[in-house]
Amino acid sequence: MKKIIFLMMLAIASVSLTSCVNDDDGYFVPDIINTGQINYQGVSFPIRNAVVSDIEKADGGYYYGVELSTNVVPANGRLAGAYLYLKIYQRGDLIFNGNYITNSDLRGLDYIEYYENPVMSGYIPIIGSGSFEVHDDQFQSGAIYLENYFDNYNRSLLTSTFSIKDYNGNTLSGDFNGLFDFIEKYKKSGKVVSAKSSSIRIRTDRNGNTINKIR
């Protein structure tokens, strides 16, 4: 009987040990699950993908493109869910930790676009292709907080919260935490996010009806 109990205890100990073992370094390393959401006009989507890219060196600092989306942005094709694009400015070196607000010369939030279910062409949304979209001239103010940090396993992560108000008084808000892509145009090659600042833009409502055209 003692032998049976001993073998049972040995088996339990073996299971406990293997559940904490990783093939690489001998220790269990938990997976990272990206979390976040975006809320606007009573509609919410999860945010599971983030990309930060330095897109321009000017004005004594760097401009960054920030993409937050429900799913990974395809080069071409439909992106299911939400897509938020922000252009921010950081005076100084390649650092993007901090709070970025509209009308700031130090850490600025310069450009905003929001889409739902857009079709992408060259990683850029096709205007009027999705179920809903709002463009830069419809937002009056906002802020986004970005912080790059490292976890206990030296993995580079991003945490973010944002709140942006349009001229109708609606607030586009949300958060993100998890792994992200950081693309450095000035240190290595990679996909560079366009500023998307020059084209005729067509606004649509949630039913896909055209509202008007703006430049």
GIBELHU-V650086 format. One record per residue. N is the residue number from 1. OMEGA is omega in whole degrees, -180 to 180 (NA if undefined). NEAR is the number of other C-alpha atoms within 12 Angstrom. D_CENTER is the distance of its C-alpha to the mean C-alpha in whole Angstrom. Layout:
n=N omega=OMEGA near=NEAR d_center=D_CENTER
n=N omega=OMEGA near=NEAR d_center=D_CENTER
//
This chain:
n=1 omega=178 near=7 d_center=59
n=2 omega=-180 near=8 d_center=57
n=3 omega=180 near=9 d_center=56
n=4 omega=179 near=10 d_center=54
n=5 omega=179 near=11 d_center=53
n=6 omega=180 near=12 d_center=52
n=7 omega=178 near=13 d_center=50
n=8 omega=179 near=14 d_center=48
n=9 omega=178 near=14 d_center=47
n=10 omega=-180 near=14 d_center=46
n=11 omega=179 near=14 d_center=44
n=12 omega=179 near=14 d_center=42
n=13 omega=180 near=14 d_center=42
n=14 omega=178 near=14 d_center=41
n=15 omega=-179 near=13 d_center=38
n=16 omega=-179 near=13 d_center=37
n=17 omega=-178 near=15 d_center=37
n=18 omega=180 near=15 d_center=35
n=19 omega=-179 near=16 d_center=32
n=20 omega=-177 near=17 d_center=31
n=21 omega=175 near=16 d_center=32
n=22 omega=-177 near=14 d_center=29
n=23 omega=-173 near=11 d_center=31
n=24 omega=-172 near=9 d_center=29
n=25 omega=177 near=10 d_center=30
n=26 omega=-179 near=12 d_center=32
n=27 omega=179 near=14 d_center=30
n=28 omega=177 near=16 d_center=28
n=29 omega=-177 near=18 d_center=24
n=30 omega=175 near=14 d_center=22
n=31 omega=175 near=12 d_center=19
n=32 omega=176 near=18 d_center=15
n=33 omega=179 near=15 d_center=14
n=34 omega=-180 near=26 d_center=10
n=35 omega=177 near=28 d_center=10
n=36 omega=177 near=30 d_center=9
n=37 omega=176 near=32 d_center=10
n=38 omega=-176 near=35 d_center=10
n=39 omega=179 near=29 d_center=14
n=40 omega=178 near=30 d_center=16
n=41 omega=176 near=21 d_center=20
n=42 omega=-180 near=12 d_center=20
n=43 omega=-179 near=19 d_center=18
n=44 omega=175 near=21 d_center=15
n=45 omega=171 near=31 d_center=12
n=46 omega=174 near=29 d_center=11
n=47 omega=-177 near=37 d_center=7
n=48 omega=-176 near=35 d_center=7
n=49 omega=179 near=40 d_center=5
n=50 omega=177 near=40 d_center=3
n=51 omega=173 near=42 d_center=5
n=52 omega=-178 near=42 d_center=8
n=53 omega=174 near=38 d_center=11
n=54 omega=-170 near=38 d_center=14
n=55 omega=-178 near=33 d_center=16
n=56 omega=174 near=25 d_center=19
n=57 omega=-176 near=21 d_center=21
n=58 omega=174 near=15 d_center=23
n=59 omega=178 near=16 d_center=25
n=60 omega=-180 near=16 d_center=25
n=61 omega=-178 near=23 d_center=22
n=62 omega=170 near=29 d_center=18
n=63 omega=-180 near=40 d_center=16
n=64 omega=168 near=42 d_center=12
n=65 omega=179 near=39 d_center=10
n=66 omega=177 near=42 d_center=6
n=67 omega=172 near=42 d_center=5
n=68 omega=-174 near=51 d_center=3
n=69 omega=179 near=40 d_center=6
n=70 omega=-180 near=35 d_center=8
n=71 omega=179 near=28 d_center=10
n=72 omega=-177 near=26 d_center=9
n=73 omega=178 near=35 d_center=10
n=74 omega=175 near=23 d_center=14
n=75 omega=178 near=19 d_center=16
n=76 omega=-180 near=16 d_center=18
n=77 omega=-175 near=20 d_center=19
n=78 omega=173 near=28 d_center=17
n=79 omega=-180 near=31 d_center=14
n=80 omega=178 near=27 d_center=14
n=81 omega=-174 near=32 d_center=13
n=82 omega=176 near=42 d_center=10
n=83 omega=178 near=46 d_center=8
n=84 omega=177 near=51 d_center=8
n=85 omega=177 near=40 d_center=8
n=86 omega=172 near=46 d_center=10
n=87 omega=-178 near=38 d_center=12
n=88 omega=-179 near=43 d_center=13
n=89 omega=177 near=41 d_center=16
n=90 omega=177 near=34 d_center=17
n=91 omega=179 near=25 d_center=21
n=92 omega=-172 near=18 d_center=23
n=93 omega=180 near=20 d_center=21
n=94 omega=179 near=26 d_center=18
n=95 omega=-180 near=25 d_center=17
n=96 omega=175 near=37 d_center=14
n=97 omega=177 near=25 d_center=14
n=98 omega=-178 near=26 d_center=15
n=99 omega=-178 near=26 d_center=15
n=100 omega=-176 near=36 d_center=15
n=101 omega=177 near=30 d_center=17
n=102 omega=177 near=28 d_center=19
n=103 omega=176 near=17 d_center=22
n=104 omega=179 near=18 d_center=22
n=105 omega=-178 near=20 d_center=23
n=106 omega=175 near=25 d_center=22
n=107 omega=-172 near=32 d_center=18
n=108 omega=169 near=31 d_center=17
n=109 omega=-167 near=38 d_center=15
n=110 omega=-172 near=34 d_center=17
n=111 omega=-175 near=37 d_center=15
n=112 omega=170 near=40 d_center=13
n=113 omega=179 near=39 d_center=13
n=114 omega=-178 near=40 d_center=12
n=115 omega=170 near=44 d_center=13
n=116 omega=178 near=41 d_center=14
n=117 omega=-179 near=32 d_center=15
n=118 omega=169 near=37 d_center=16
n=119 omega=-177 near=29 d_center=18
n=120 omega=173 near=25 d_center=16
n=121 omega=-175 near=20 d_center=19
n=122 omega=-180 near=18 d_center=18
n=123 omega=-178 near=26 d_center=14
n=124 omega=-180 near=33 d_center=15
n=125 omega=173 near=42 d_center=15
n=126 omega=-176 near=30 d_center=19
n=127 omega=178 near=33 d_center=20
n=128 omega=-175 near=31 d_center=22
n=129 omega=-176 near=30 d_center=21
n=130 omega=-179 near=32 d_center=19
n=131 omega=-179 near=29 d_center=20
n=132 omega=177 near=35 d_center=19
n=133 omega=178 near=39 d_center=17
n=134 omega=-174 near=43 d_center=17
n=135 omega=-170 near=34 d_center=18
n=136 omega=-175 near=34 d_center=18
n=137 omega=179 near=23 d_center=21
n=138 omega=178 near=26 d_center=21
n=139 omega=-177 near=28 d_center=19
n=140 omega=-178 near=25 d_center=21
n=141 omega=178 near=29 d_center=19
n=142 omega=179 near=34 d_center=16
n=143 omega=174 near=34 d_center=14
n=144 omega=177 near=39 d_center=11
n=145 omega=178 near=30 d_center=12
n=146 omega=176 near=35 d_center=10
n=147 omega=174 near=26 d_center=12
n=148 omega=-180 near=28 d_center=12
n=149 omega=-179 near=21 d_center=15
n=150 omega=179 near=16 d_center=17
n=151 omega=-177 near=18 d_center=18
n=152 omega=180 near=11 d_center=22
n=153 omega=177 near=15 d_center=22
n=154 omega=176 near=11 d_center=20
n=155 omega=-177 near=17 d_center=17
n=156 omega=-177 near=19 d_center=14
n=157 omega=178 near=30 d_center=11
n=158 omega=170 near=35 d_center=9
n=159 omega=-175 near=35 d_center=9
n=160 omega=167 near=39 d_center=8
n=161 omega=-179 near=28 d_center=10
n=162 omega=178 near=36 d_center=11
n=163 omega=-175 near=32 d_center=14
n=164 omega=-176 near=39 d_center=15
n=165 omega=176 near=27 d_center=18
n=166 omega=-175 near=24 d_center=20
n=167 omega=175 near=17 d_center=24
n=168 omega=179 near=15 d_center=25
n=169 omega=178 near=16 d_center=24
n=170 omega=-180 near=21 d_center=21
n=171 omega=172 near=24 d_center=18
n=172 omega=-174 near=37 d_center=14
n=173 omega=178 near=32 d_center=13
n=174 omega=-178 near=33 d_center=10
n=175 omega=177 near=35 d_center=9
n=176 omega=172 near=36 d_center=7
n=177 omega=178 near=31 d_center=9
n=178 omega=178 near=30 d_center=9
n=179 omega=179 near=31 d_center=10
n=180 omega=175 near=34 d_center=7
n=181 omega=175 near=27 d_center=9
n=182 omega=-175 near=32 d_center=11
n=183 omega=-177 near=24 d_center=13
n=184 omega=-180 near=26 d_center=16
n=185 omega=-173 near=23 d_center=18
n=186 omega=178 near=20 d_center=21
n=187 omega=179 near=12 d_center=21
n=188 omega=179 near=12 d_center=21
n=189 omega=179 near=13 d_center=20
n=190 omega=177 near=17 d_center=17
n=191 omega=-180 near=24 d_center=15
n=192 omega=-179 near=29 d_center=15
n=193 omega=-179 near=33 d_center=13
n=194 omega=176 near=27 d_center=15
n=195 omega=176 near=28 d_center=16
n=196 omega=-173 near=27 d_center=17
n=197 omega=-177 near=22 d_center=19
n=198 omega=173 near=11 d_center=23
n=199 omega=175 near=15 d_center=23
n=200 omega=-175 near=15 d_center=25
n=201 omega=-178 near=26 d_center=23
n=202 omega=179 near=27 d_center=24
n=203 omega=177 near=31 d_center=23
n=204 omega=174 near=26 d_center=23
n=205 omega=-176 near=21 d_center=24
n=206 omega=177 near=22 d_center=22
n=207 omega=179 near=16 d_center=25
n=208 omega=180 near=21 d_center=25
n=209 omega=180 near=17 d_center=27
n=210 omega=179 near=21 d_center=27
n=211 omega=174 near=17 d_center=28
n=212 omega=-180 near=16 d_center=28
n=213 omega=176 near=17 d_center=27
n=214 omega=177 near=19 d_center=26
n=215 omega=NA near=16 d_center=26
//
